[in-house]
């Protein structure tokens, strides 16, 4: 009889402990996810900047990156907006940009130039996944 009461008490203590630490674990995981999103954005922003900078001289970015989180990118005027989860970052340039899409897993950003209808040069940015163009 004493053994079964001890088992019940130990089980209750174990359950109470698990229930007590679940919010802390959940908060810690949310913080880790937020940091992961921000790190992916930083990697994506560096890759975007490298692609645009290299395209000015006619080259392309040669470094592939791995983004374990979907990064949504879009361009408005001369600004590139990158978003992942609840984090976002933007990069501004003194020329027009054209882009919209998602970057995910293994690939690289590629930028190329074209003339707009009004004669201005526009940099087009796209995600090239797995080395395919």
N, C-alpha and C positions, 0 to 999 in steps of 0.2 A: 504494500500500500504506500509506504513512504517513497519507494522508488518511482511509482507512477506520479505522485504529487511533485516530486523533484523534476521529472520529465516535463510535466505540464508547466511548472514555473519557469524552467529553462526555455521552453518553447515560447512562452509569453514574453519573457525578457528579450529573447532573440527577435521576435516579431516587433516588439516595441522599439528596439534599437534600429531595426531596418526601417520602420516607419519614420523614426526620428531623423535618420540621416538621408532619406530620399530627397527632401527639398534641397539639401546642401549639394547632393550629387547632381540633381537637375540643374541647379544654378551653375555649378562648375562646368557641366557639359555645355550649357548655353554660352558661357564665357569662352570655352574652347572653340565652339562653332563660330562665334563672332571673330575671334582672333584668326581662325583659319580663313574666313571670308576676307578679312582685311589683308592677310598675307597673299592670298590669291589675287586680290585687286592690285597689290603692289607689284607682283610679278607680271600681271597683265599690262599694267601701266608702263612698266619698263620695256616690255616687248612691243607695245604700240609705239612708244617714243622711238625705239630703235628702228622699227620698220619705217616710220615716217622720215626720220633723219636720214637713214640710208637711201631712201627713195629719191631724196633731193639730188643726190649725185648719180642716180640711175641704178643703184644697187638694190638688194633686198636683204631682209633680216636673215641671217644664216643660223640663228639659234632657235631651236625648238624648245617649247616650254610644256610643262605638265600642269594643268589646272584641274584639280579634283572637284571643283565647284563650278557650276555654270556661271559664266560671267557674261552678262548682257551688255552689249555696247551699241552706241548710236552717236551720230554726229549731228550737230546743229551749228551751222556757220563754221567758225573756226575752232569749235570745241568738241572734244571727244568725251562722252560720258560713259563711265563703266560702273556697273552695279552687280553686286553679289550678295545675296541674303539681304541683311539690313544695312550693309555698308555700300558706300559709293565714293567715287573719285572722279575728277575731271581734269583734262589736260587742254590747254589753250594754245593755239598756233595763229600766226599772222596771215593765214591763207585759208581758203575754203576747204572743207572736208566733206566727204560723202561716205557714209557707212551705216549699217544697221545689221545686227545679228547676235548670235551667241557663240561664245568660245568655251570649249569644254574638252577635257582630257588632253591628248597629245597633239600639238600642232604649232603653228606660228602665225603671226600677223604679217600680212603682205600689203604694201602700199604701192599704188601706181598712179600715174598722172594722166589727166585728160583735159580737154578744153571744154568749157561750158558753152552754152548757147550764146552768152554775151561776150565770149572771147577770153574769159579768165581761166587760169589754171586751177584745177580742182584735184586734190589728192583723194583717191578712193582707197579705203582701208577694208580689208576682209580677212577672215580667219581661214587659214588653210590647214585643215586637220590631217594629221598623219602624213604630211608631206605631199598630199594631193593638191593640185591647183584647179 
